[in-house]
Amino acid sequence: MVALVQQPPWRLSVYAARRDHVQQNQQTRFPRATRPMPMKLVTVGKDRGAALENVALEYIKKIQRYCPFEEVQLRPNPKNSSDVPTQVSSEGERVMRSISTKDWVIILDERGKELTSEKFADLVADAGETGASAIVFCIGGPFGHGPQVRERANVSVKLSTMVLNHQIAFLVLLEQIYRAWTILRGEKYHH
């Protein structure tokens, strides 16, 4: 029997009760009504190679079956490479220009919350219920996110307990976004 985690009263809902039931009976699938909220992925990093770009495009096409999806790639700031705090701050300012005040912002960070794929899907669905205009995922540059991006973030998530190269994090995030939509729709991709 699966032990249930006690949820705070403000988090209990019909969906939470259904999730608990699914945890008890792993063979049961259920779709969760989620509006197809636009998503944007803002990355700071160098150009990706053709092979990585091809895999990324496959996932982006899959994600676009569920919601509008846009990628914004910002180049790192090599002018300040000897002054890391200035570089991080400069990159953060450019990331902030890609974020609207009405967006729900999720940053990927090694100090963020570690989530299962199901919990990540819940996060996507919950963000869709906030009234935000879009969900924006941010992958920082080689030295992470600037303080302004951290302060603006609604949620900080880590993909692994290990530090990942931004290109690997980019692919893992795309796969997890696609997986989240298949979980929310009750499709067979996840297990």
BABALO-678558 format. One record per residue: residue in three letters; y, x, z of N, C-alpha, C in turn; residue number from 1. Coordinates in steps of 0.05 Angstrom, whole numbers, plus 5000, padded with zeros to 4 digits. Layout:
BEGIN
PT   resn   nnorth   neast    nup   canorth   caeast   caup   cnorth   ceast    cup   resi
PT    ALA        Y       X      Z         Y        X      Z        Y       X      Z    NUM
...
***
This chain:
BEGIN
PT   resn   nnorth   neast    nup   canorth   caeast   caup   cnorth   ceast    cup   resi
PT    MET     4976    5017   5000      5000     5000   5000     5025    5018   5000      1
PT    VAL     5045    5010   4985      5069     5025   4983     5088    5017   5005      2
PT    ALA     5099    5037   5019      5118     5032   5040     5145    5025   5028      3
PT    LEU     5158    5004   5037      5183     4996   5025     5206    5009   5041      4
PT    VAL     5226    5018   5026      5249     5030   5038     5268    5008   5047      5
PT    GLN     5278    5009   5072      5296     4989   5082     5323    4992   5068      6
PT    GLN     5333    4971   5055      5358     4971   5041     5380    4961   5059      7
PT    PRO     5404    4971   5057      5426     4960   5073     5431    4931   5064      8
PT    PRO     5441    4913   5081      5444     4885   5074     5461    4881   5049      9
PT    TRP     5481    4897   5045      5499     4893   5022     5485    4899   4995     10
PT    ARG     5462    4913   4996      5448     4920   4971     5425    4901   4965     11
PT    LEU     5418    4883   4983      5397     4864   4978     5405    4844   4957     12
PT    SER     5387    4839   4939      5392     4819   4918     5366    4810   4907     13
PT    VAL     5367    4790   4890      5343     4781   4877     5330    4804   4861     14
PT    TYR     5347    4821   4849      5336     4843   4834     5322    4864   4852     15
PT    ALA     5334    4868   4876      5321     4887   4894     5294    4876   4903     16
PT    ALA     5292    4850   4908      5267     4838   4915     5246    4841   4893     17
PT    ARG     5255    4837   4868      5237     4840   4845     5228    4869   4843     18
PT    ARG     5247    4888   4847      5240     4917   4845     5219    4923   4866     19
PT    ASP     5222    4913   4891      5203     4918   4912     5176    4907   4904     20
PT    HIS     5175    4883   4891      5150     4872   4883     5137    4890   4861     21
PT    VAL     5153    4900   4843      5142     4917   4822     5132    4943   4834     22
PT    GLN     5145    4954   4855      5135     4978   4868     5108    4973   4880     23
PT    GLN     5103    4949   4890      5077     4943   4902     5056    4939   4880     24
PT    ASN     5063    4928   4858      5045     4923   4836     5055    4937   4811     25
PT    GLN     5047    4962   4808      5058     4979   4787     5053    4968   4758     26
PT    GLN     5033    4950   4756      5026     4940   4729     5045    4918   4720     27
PT    THR     5061    4907   4738      5080     4886   4731     5106    4898   4720     28
PT    ARG     5115    4887   4697      5140     4896   4685     5159    4872   4685     29
PT    PHE     5184    4877   4687      5203     4855   4685     5228    4866   4672     30
PT    PRO     5240    4850   4655      5266     4858   4644     5288    4851   4663     31
PT    ARG     5309    4866   4663      5333     4860   4679     5356    4855   4660     32
PT    ALA     5369    4832   4664      5391     4825   4647     5414    4845   4652     33
PT    THR     5421    4859   4631      5442     4879   4632     5459    4877   4607     34
PT    ARG     5485    4876   4611      5502     4874   4587     5502    4901   4572     35
PT    PRO     5502    4900   4546      5501     4925   4530     5528    4939   4531     36
PT    MET     5533    4952   4554      5558     4965   4559     5561    4991   4542     37
PT    PRO     5584    4995   4530      5588     5020   4516     5584    5045   4534     38
PT    MET     5572    5065   4522      5568     5090   4537     5580    5113   4522     39
PT    LYS     5589    5133   4537      5601     5157   4526     5590    5180   4541     40
PT    LEU     5583    5201   4527      5574     5226   4539     5594    5248   4533     41
PT    VAL     5607    5259   4554      5626     5280   4551     5613    5306   4560     42
PT    THR     5612    5326   4542      5599     5351   4549     5619    5374   4545     43
PT    VAL     5617    5394   4562      5633     5419   4558     5613    5440   4552     44
PT    GLY     5614    5451   4528      5595     5472   4520     5598    5481   4492     45
PT    LYS     5584    5502   4485      5585     5513   4458     5569    5495   4439     46
PT    ASP     5572    5501   4413      5557     5485   4393     5527    5488   4398     47
PT    ARG     5513    5467   4393      5484     5467   4396     5472    5475   4369     48
PT    GLY     5448    5486   4370      5434     5493   4345     5425    5468   4330     49
PT    ALA     5416    5472   4305      5407     5450   4289     5383    5435   4300     50
PT    ALA     5364    5450   4311      5340     5437   4322     5347    5419   4346     51
PT    LEU     5364    5428   4364      5372     5413   4387     5388    5388   4377     52
PT    GLU     5405    5392   4358      5422     5371   4347     5404    5349   4335     53
PT    ASN     5383    5357   4321      5365     5337   4309     5351    5320   4330     54
PT    VAL     5341    5332   4351      5328     5317   4372     5349    5299   4386     55
PT    ALA     5372    5309   4391      5393     5293   4403     5400    5268   4386     56
PT    LEU     5403    5272   4360      5409     5250   4342     5387    5228   4343     57
PT    GLU     5362    5236   4345      5340     5217   4347     5344    5199   4372     58
PT    TYR     5350    5212   4395      5354     5196   4419     5379    5179   4418     59
PT    ILE     5400    5190   4406      5425     5174   4403     5420    5149   4386     60
PT    LYS     5405    5152   4365      5398     5129   4348     5383    5108   4364     61
PT    LYS     5364    5118   4380      5348     5099   4397     5366    5085   4417     62
PT    ILE     5384    5100   4430      5402     5088   4450     5420    5067   4437     63
PT    GLN     5429    5073   4412      5448     5054   4399     5435    5028   4392     64
PT    ARG     5409    5025   4394      5396     4999   4391     5403    4981   4415     65
PT    TYR     5410    4993   4437      5416     4978   4462     5445    4975   4468     66
PT    CYS     5461    4995   4460      5490     4994   4467     5505    5013   4448     67
PT    PRO     5531    5009   4446      5548     5029   4431     5547    5055   4447     68
PT    PHE     5544    5077   4432      5542     5103   4445     5559    5124   4430     69
PT    GLU     5574    5139   4445      5592     5159   4433     5588    5186   4448     70
PT    GLU     5589    5208   4433      5588     5234   4446     5614    5249   4441     71
PT    VAL     5625    5261   4462      5649     5277   4459     5642    5305   4469     72
PT    GLN     5643    5324   4451      5637     5352   4458     5662    5368   4459     73
PT    LEU     5667    5380   4483      5690     5397   4487     5681    5426   4489     74
PT    ARG     5696    5443   4476      5689     5472   4478     5698    5483   4505     75
PT    PRO     5682    5502   4515      5691     5515   4540     5717    5531   4535     76
PT    ASN     5731    5537   4556      5756     5551   4553     5753    5581   4557     77
PT    PRO     5748    5596   4535      5743     5625   4538     5767    5641   4546     78
PT    LYS     5791    5630   4542      5816     5644   4549     5816    5651   4579     79
PT    ASN     5805    5634   4595      5806     5638   4624     5779    5647   4635     80
PT    SER     5762    5659   4619      5735     5665   4628     5734    5685   4651     81
PT    SER     5755    5701   4654      5756     5720   4677     5766    5707   4702     82
PT    ASP     5779    5684   4699      5790     5669   4722     5775    5642   4723     83
PT    VAL     5752    5642   4737      5735     5618   4737     5749    5593   4748     84
PT    PRO     5763    5594   4770      5776     5569   4780     5795    5557   4759     85
PT    THR     5810    5574   4745      5829     5565   4725     5814    5553   4701     86
PT    GLN     5792    5566   4693      5775     5556   4671     5764    5528   4678     87
PT    VAL     5753    5525   4702      5741     5500   4710     5763    5478   4711     88
PT    SER     5786    5484   4722      5807     5465   4724     5817    5457   4696     89
PT    SER     5820    5476   4678      5828     5470   4650     5808    5452   4636     90
PT    GLU     5782    5459   4639      5762     5442   4627     5762    5414   4639     91
PT    GLY     5766    5413   4665      5768     5387   4679     5790    5370   4668     92
PT    GLU     5813    5382   4663      5836     5367   4651     5829    5355   4624     93
PT    ARG     5815    5370   4608      5807     5360   4582     5786    5338   4584     94
PT    VAL     5768    5341   4603      5748     5319   4608     5763    5294   4616     95
PT    MET     5782    5296   4634      5797     5273   4644     5811    5258   4621     96
PT    ARG     5819    5272   4601      5832     5259   4578     5813    5242   4562     97
PT    SER     5787    5247   4566      5766     5231   4552     5757    5207   4568     98
PT    ILE     5768    5203   4592      5760     5182   4610     5782    5162   4613     99
PT    SER     5776    5137   4610      5795     5115   4615     5795    5108   4644    100
PT    THR     5817    5095   4653      5818     5087   4681     5799    5064   4687    101
PT    LYS     5789    5050   4666      5770     5028   4670     5741    5036   4667    102
PT    ASP     5736    5062   4662      5708     5071   4658     5694    5075   4685    103
PT    TRP     5668    5073   4684      5650     5079   4707     5640    5107   4701    104
PT    VAL     5646    5127   4718      5640     5155   4712     5617    5165   4728    105
PT    ILE     5597    5176   4714      5574     5189   4727     5574    5218   4719    106
PT    ILE     5577    5236   4738      5576     5264   4732     5548    5275   4738    107
PT    LEU     5539    5295   4722      5515     5309   4727     5522    5334   4742    108
PT    ASP     5510    5338   4765      5518     5360   4783     5494    5368   4800    109
PT    GLU     5491    5394   4805      5468     5403   4821     5469    5393   4850    110
PT    ARG     5493    5384   4859      5495     5373   4886     5494    5343   4887    111
PT    GLY     5488    5330   4864      5487     5301   4863     5462    5289   4874    112
PT    LYS     5460    5263   4872      5437     5248   4882     5414    5252   4862    113
PT    GLU     5390    5257   4873      5366     5258   4857     5354    5231   4855    114
PT    LEU     5349    5221   4830      5340     5194   4826     5314    5194   4810    115
PT    THR     5297    5174   4815      5274     5170   4797     5285    5156   4772    116
PT    SER     5268    5154   4752      5277     5141   4727     5283    5111   4732    117
PT    GLU     5268    5098   4750      5273     5070   4756     5300    5067   4771    118
PT    LYS     5306    5085   4789      5331     5084   4804     5355    5091   4785    119
PT    PHE     5350    5108   4765      5371     5114   4746     5376    5090   4729    120
PT    ALA     5355    5075   4721      5358     5050   4706     5374    5030   4722    121
PT    ASP     5368    5028   4748      5384     5011   4766     5413    5019   4767    122
PT    LEU     5418    5045   4767      5446     5055   4767     5460    5046   4742    123
PT    VAL     5447    5048   4719      5459     5039   4694     5465    5009   4695    124
PT    ALA     5445    4994   4704      5449     4965   4706     5471    4957   4725    125
PT    ASP     5471    4970   4749      5492     4965   4769     5520    4972   4758    126
PT    ALA     5522    4994   4743      5547     5002   4731     5557    4981   4711    127
PT    GLY     5538    4968   4697      5544     4947   4678     5555    4922   4692    128
PT    GLU     5549    4919   4717      5558     4895   4732     5585    4900   4746    129
PT    THR     5597    4923   4743      5622     4930   4758     5646    4919   4744    130
PT    GLY     5644    4911   4719      5667     4902   4704     5681    4925   4689    131
PT    ALA     5670    4949   4691      5681     4973   4677     5679    4969   4647    132
PT    SER     5696    4983   4633      5696     4980   4603     5674    4996   4590    133
PT    ALA     5666    5018   4603      5645     5036   4592     5633    5053   4615    134
PT    ILE     5609    5062   4610      5597     5082   4628     5601    5109   4614    135
PT    VAL     5613    5128   4629      5618     5155   4619     5601    5175   4635    136
PT    PHE     5584    5189   4621      5568     5211   4633     5583    5237   4627    137
PT    CYS     5585    5254   4647      5598     5280   4643     5580    5303   4650    138
PT    ILE     5577    5322   4631      5563     5347   4636     5583    5369   4636    139
PT    GLY     5587    5383   4658      5607     5404   4660     5600    5429   4644    140
PT    GLY     5619    5447   4644      5615     5473   4631     5598    5492   4648    141
PT    PRO     5597    5517   4641      5579     5536   4655     5585    5539   4685    142
PT    PHE     5609    5532   4694      5615     5534   4722     5619    5507   4736    143
PT    GLY     5610    5486   4722      5611     5460   4735     5636    5444   4728    144
PT    HIS     5640    5423   4744      5662     5405   4740     5687    5413   4756    145
PT    GLY     5710    5407   4745      5735     5411   4759     5739    5391   4782    146
PT    PRO     5756    5398   4801      5759     5380   4824     5769    5352   4816    147
PT    GLN     5785    5350   4795      5795     5324   4787     5773    5307   4776    148
PT    VAL     5753    5319   4763      5730     5303   4752     5713    5294   4775    149
PT    ARG     5708    5312   4795      5692     5304   4818     5705    5281   4833    150
PT    GLU     5731    5282   4836      5745     5261   4851     5744    5235   4835    151
PT    ARG     5745    5236   4809      5745     5212   4792     5717    5199   4790    152
PT    ALA     5696    5215   4794      5669     5205   4790     5662    5183   4810    153
PT    ASN     5649    5162   4799      5639     5141   4816     5612    5149   4829    154
PT    VAL     5597    5165   4814      5571     5174   4824     5566    5202   4813    155
PT    SER     5552    5218   4829      5543     5245   4822     5513    5245   4822    156
PT    VAL     5501    5253   4800      5472     5253   4797     5462    5280   4790    157
PT    LYS     5439    5288   4800      5426     5313   4791     5400    5306   4776    158
PT    LEU     5395    5320   4755      5371     5316   4739     5347    5331   4750    159
PT    SER     5353    5352   4765      5331     5369   4775     5341    5384   4799    160
PT    THR     5323    5394   4816      5331     5411   4838     5337    5439   4827    161
PT    MET     5329    5445   4803      5335     5470   4790     5361    5467   4774    162
PT    VAL     5376    5488   4771      5400     5488   4754     5390    5488   4725    163
PT    LEU     5402    5471   4708      5394     5469   4680     5416    5479   4662    164
PT    ASN     5409    5492   4641      5428     5499   4620     5440    5473   4609    165
PT    HIS     5466    5473   4602      5478     5448   4594     5465    5435   4569    166
PT    GLN     5453    5451   4552      5439     5440   4529     5413    5425   4537    167
PT    ILE     5399    5437   4556      5375     5423   4566     5383    5398   4582    168
PT    ALA     5403    5400   4598      5413     5377   4613     5421    5354   4594    169
PT    PHE     5434    5362   4572      5442     5343   4551     5418    5327   4540    170
PT    LEU     5397    5341   4533      5373     5328   4522     5359    5311   4543    171
PT    VAL     5356    5322   4567      5343     5307   4589     5359    5281   4594    172
PT    LEU     5385    5283   4595      5402     5259   4600     5398    5239   4578    173
PT    LEU     5399    5247   4553      5395     5228   4531     5368    5214   4534    174
PT    GLU     5347    5229   4540      5321     5217   4543     5321    5197   4566    175
PT    GLN     5334    5204   4588      5334     5186   4611     5351    5161   4606    176
PT    ILE     5372    5164   4591      5388     5140   4584     5370    5121   4567    177
PT    TYR     5356    5132   4547      5338     5116   4531     5317    5104   4548    178
PT    ARG     5305    5119   4566      5284     5109   4584     5295    5087   4602    179
PT    ALA     5319    5090   4611      5331     5070   4628     5333    5043   4614    180
PT    TRP     5342    5044   4589      5344     5019   4574     5316    5006   4569    181
PT    THR     5296    5023   4564      5269     5011   4560     5259    4999   4586    182
PT    ILE     5265    5011   4609      5257     5000   4635     5272    4974   4639    183
PT    LEU     5298    4973   4634      5313     4949   4638     5305    4926   4620    184
PT    ARG     5295    4933   4597      5286     4912   4578     5256    4906   4581    185
PT    GLY     5243    4920   4598      5214     4915   4603     5197    4925   4580    186
PT    GLU     5206    4945   4565      5191     4955   4542     5171    4976   4551    187
PT    LYS     5152    4983   4534      5129     4999   4542     5133    5029   4542    188
PT    TYR     5157    5039   4535      5161     5068   4534     5156    5082   4560    189
PT    HIS     5165    5069   4582      5162     5080   4609     5135    5072   4620    190
PT    HIS     5116    5090   4621      5088     5086   4630     5074    5068   4612    191
***
